[in-house]
Amino acid sequence: MTNFFSSNFKLGILGGGQLGKMMLYDTRKYDIQTYVLDPSQDAPCKIACDHFQQGNLMDYETVYDFGKKVDVLTFEIETVNLEALVQLEKEGKKVYPSSKTLEKIQNKGEQKLFYQENKIPTAAFTRFSNKAHLTEGITNNRIKLPFVWKSTQGGYDGKGVSIIRSGADLAKLPDTECIAEHLVGFKNELAVIVVRNPSGEIKTYPVVEMEFHPEANQVEYVICPARIDSKIAQKAIRIAEKVSKAFGHVGVLAVEMFQTLDDEILVNEVAPRPHNSGHYSIEASYTNQFEQHIRAILDLPLGATESKVGGIMVNLVGKEGHTGDVIYKNIEEIMKMKGVTPHIYGKKQTRPYRKMGHVTIVHENIDEARKIAEKVKNTIQVIS
């Protein structure tokens, strides 16, 4: 048994954003030595890790050399050099989630094919190598308008995803490999976080419901528990567990899904790391998703995933028309409200729709929490 606590053991994290910063709260709790690699000198993680290194996450040598310094390596962002992870694993380094898992997830086209092969329900799609190929696909009726366009690489927070209704929409797209997805009629966007350790212990969190901002295509509210029928919740959990088993991942896996108009559950996409849909767990759960990720990658017993209380998360994003040094206007007002906890990520510069923080609202009554969440949303402003 490795002694992780108050010892020479070193945990490495690729990526130094807010997810890493929140993971570091829990490494502090356990006194685990941490190393972080991030391209930005101002990364949120910098204040909270033992050793910070600035460097390119896509550069083979940088990632390989960083990985050699630590005992276990994890990541908080998917855009990292895969070849370096493969080589580190060959040399016996523990990388969780594994390069095999990441490879299937990094490219959205590969991810969708993986669902098809493993009989995991997902929206119908066609893969295209570039814009000319896509245009030809429309001309030849291989794909019909309207459809959902997704870049296969590098999309996040609503970037790299568009609904294409006309030729004008098509003209705006970048020339890149993509998938065109059948536009699914749905009544809810749901997510389930599944956690798994190398010993094969698996736990799931309750189903959450996500409310989206219509323009930014970003999550505005995450609501736990989801306000859905228990049969639907059970179905979503079963499918999330099937996805987890297929990937054989280690750590936290967020599975995002659609509940269609006729109550089918379709998997949209996954993230092999702590995720926006699990932030509520810091205040509302017995074991938050970040602690759970650390427990899992260190092969420690997993914590309880039940909620102590209903929780809602509100994303704090930069207000339109504001770029520059950030100001959190009316933060004192929301802090007067019962059960309200702000989390500020430590990004000094705001820009429109940039994720700058989140606020959790906890309440025994989820409908009451939703009302307070609306009040929070309308009160606090992220401006420059």
C-alpha positions, 0 to 999 in steps of 0.5 A: 500500500502506497502512503499518499498522505504527508509523504514523498508521493507526488500527484501530477495534474495536466492543466491548471484551470479552475477544475484543477484548483478545486481538485487541489482543495482536496489534496490539501485536505489530505496533504498530498504533494502536487505538481501542475503544468499549464501554459499560463503563468496566471493559471488558477492552480498556481496559488494552490499547488506545491510545484507549478510549471509553465509549459505547453500541454500539447508538446510531447517533451514537456508533458513527458518530462513533467510526467517523469517527475510524479508518481500518478498523473491525471488531467483536468483538460482533454487537450493534452499530448496523447503520445507522451501519456502512451510513452509514460504508461509504457515505462510503468507510470500510472496515468489515470484516466488512461491514454486509451480512454482519452484517445477514444474521447479526445476526438468527437468522431471517434467518441460517437463511433465508440458509442455505436460499436458498444450499442450505447444509444446516441443521436444519428450522425455522419462524419466529414473530413472537412468543410468541402466534404460536408457541403458535398454531403448536404448536396447529395442528401447524406445529411439534411438541414437542420443539423447539429455541427460539431468540430471533432477536436477542441470544442468546449463550453458551447464552442465548436458546436452550432445548429446549421439551418441554412447556407448562411450558417454553413458559410460561417463554419471553420474548415475542419473535421466535423460530425453532423448530428441528427437534430434531436427533439428533447425535453431535458438535458441530463448528466450522471457522474460515474466514478471508478477506481482501478480495483473496479469499485463503481459509484454514481451520483444522482442524475442532474438536470441542466438548463442552458443559456439560449445564446451562449449555448452554455449551462446556466443552471445545474439542478440536483436532483433532476426534476424527472420521473424516477424510472427515467432517472434509473434508465439514465444511471443504467446507461451511464454505468454502461458507458463507464464499463465500455470505457473502463475509465478510472476517475470521474466520468461525466456522461451528458445525455438527452431525454427525448420527447418520447423518454428515450435516453441518448448519450451526447458526450462524456468528459473524463474528469471533474465536470461543471455538472458536478460542482454542486457536490462541493456543498450538497454531497457527502463526497464532492466530485473532486475528492472522489476523483482523487480517491479513484485515481489513487485506488482508495475506497470511494466516498458516498455519492448521495446528496445531503441536501438539494443543490443548484449551481449557477455559472458566473460568466463574463457579461457581454460587452465587458473585457478586462480586469474583472469586478464581481458586482453585487457579490455581497448581496448574494452572500447575504442570501441563505445557503448561497456560496460563491466560488471565484476561480481566480482568472483576473481577466474577464471577457464575454461568456468566459467562465469566471466562477460559480455559485452553489445554492443549497436548500431542502426544497429544490423548487425553493433553491431554483427561485434563489438561483434565479435571484442570484443570477439576476443580482451578481454581474461579472463586469470589467 
